[in-house]
Amino acid sequence: MAKKKLQTEFGQTLLEFFERFSAWEQGVVAESELSPAQMHALEMLGHMRTPTMKELAQRLGVTTGTLTAMIDRLEKNALVERKANPRDRRSFILTLTTAGQKQFAQHHLYHIQLTAELCAGFSEKEIRTFTEYLKKVIERI
């Protein structure tokens, strides 16, 4: 019975974290006129540099169809470019435009600041352990 209670508390804590993080993200993204999903795509693209559509869709946990619609909007706003993949003519690689790089850099700065605030009360060992646990949780989703 104790394990079920722990699992319930874990689930509630994850939900609370998700809601608070989402609210923070909504506030930050509101300044950019992009949706949170679009900003996440820019953020991931900024870290991955030149992923294929399939690679980016997998990292974001969305279908390639969903990503295609999102990239269409980002491309229309001159934030992303789709280029033919030199290794596979059937696929495209994605890159940030200069404007997209600027959006990424600004948003990434917010993430760095938030991370510094969140980590301030933890030791290096606690941060490392928590990161390992988060990676395990991500693998199970």
C-alpha positions in Angstrom: 0.0 0.0 0.0 2.9 2.4 0.7 4.1 2.1 -2.9 0.7 3.1 -4.3 0.6 6.1 -2.0 4.1 7.1 -3.2 3.1 6.6 -6.8 0.0 8.8 -6.3 2.1 11.5 -4.7 4.7 11.2 -7.5 1.9 11.6 -10.1 0.4 14.6 -8.4 3.9 16.2 -8.0 4.6 15.6 -11.7 1.3 17.2 -12.7 1.9 20.2 -10.5 5.4 20.6 -11.9 4.0 20.3 -15.5 1.3 22.9 -14.8 3.8 25.4 -13.2 6.4 24.9 -15.9 3.7 25.3 -18.6 2.4 28.5 -17.0 6.0 29.9 -16.9 6.5 28.9 -20.5 3.2 30.5 -21.6 4.4 33.8 -20.0 7.7 33.7 -21.7 6.4 32.7 -25.1 3.6 35.3 -25.0 6.2 37.9 -25.8 7.3 36.2 -29.0 3.9 35.8 -30.7 4.7 32.1 -31.2 2.8 29.2 -29.7 4.6 27.2 -27.0 4.8 24.2 -29.5 6.4 26.5 -32.1 8.9 27.8 -29.6 9.8 24.3 -28.4 10.5 23.4 -32.0 12.8 26.4 -32.4 14.4 25.5 -29.1 15.0 21.9 -30.0 16.1 22.9 -33.5 18.6 25.4 -32.0 20.2 22.6 -30.0 20.1 20.0 -32.8 21.5 22.4 -35.5 20.4 20.6 -38.7 18.1 17.7 -37.9 15.8 16.0 -40.5 12.1 16.5 -40.1 11.9 12.9 -38.8 14.6 13.5 -36.2 13.0 16.7 -34.9 9.5 15.1 -34.8 10.9 12.2 -32.7 12.7 14.5 -30.3 9.5 16.6 -29.9 7.3 13.5 -29.5 5.0 14.6 -32.4 4.1 13.0 -35.7 5.9 14.2 -38.9 2.5 15.5 -40.1 2.1 17.7 -37.0 5.6 18.9 -37.4 5.1 19.7 -41.1 2.3 22.0 -40.3 4.3 23.7 -37.5 7.4 24.1 -39.7 5.2 25.5 -42.5 4.2 28.3 -40.1 7.7 28.9 -38.8 9.0 29.0 -42.4 6.2 31.5 -43.3 7.5 33.7 -40.4 11.1 33.4 -41.8 12.3 31.6 -38.7 13.2 28.2 -40.2 14.4 27.0 -43.6 13.8 23.6 -45.1 16.6 22.3 -47.3 17.0 19.2 -49.3 19.0 16.6 -47.4 22.2 15.9 -49.4 22.3 12.4 -48.0 18.7 11.5 -48.8 16.8 13.2 -51.6 13.5 12.1 -50.0 14.0 14.1 -46.8 14.7 17.6 -45.7 17.0 19.1 -43.1 15.9 22.1 -41.0 18.0 25.1 -40.1 17.2 28.3 -38.2 17.3 31.5 -40.2 19.1 34.5 -38.6 15.7 35.6 -37.2 15.1 32.1 -35.9 18.6 32.0 -34.3 17.7 35.3 -32.5 14.4 33.9 -31.2 16.2 30.7 -30.1 19.0 32.7 -28.3 16.5 34.9 -26.5 14.3 31.9 -25.4 17.3 29.8 -24.5 18.5 32.6 -22.2 15.2 32.4 -20.3 15.7 28.7 -19.9 19.3 29.2 -18.6 18.0 31.8 -16.1 15.2 29.5 -14.9 17.6 26.5 -14.6 20.0 28.6 -12.5 17.2 29.6 -10.2 15.9 26.0 -9.9 19.4 24.6 -9.2 20.4 27.2 -6.7 19.1 25.2 -3.7 20.7 21.9 -4.9 24.2 20.4 -4.6 25.9 19.1 -7.8 25.2 15.6 -6.7 21.5 16.3 -6.3 21.3 18.0 -9.7 23.1 15.0 -11.3 20.8 12.5 -9.6 17.7 14.4 -10.4 18.8 14.7 -14.0 19.3 10.9 -14.2 15.8 10.4 -12.7 14.2 12.8 -15.2 15.9 10.9 -18.1 14.4 7.7 -16.8 11.0 9.3 -16.6 11.4 10.6 -20.2 12.3 7.2 -21.5 9.1 5.7 -20.1 6.8 8.3 -21.7 
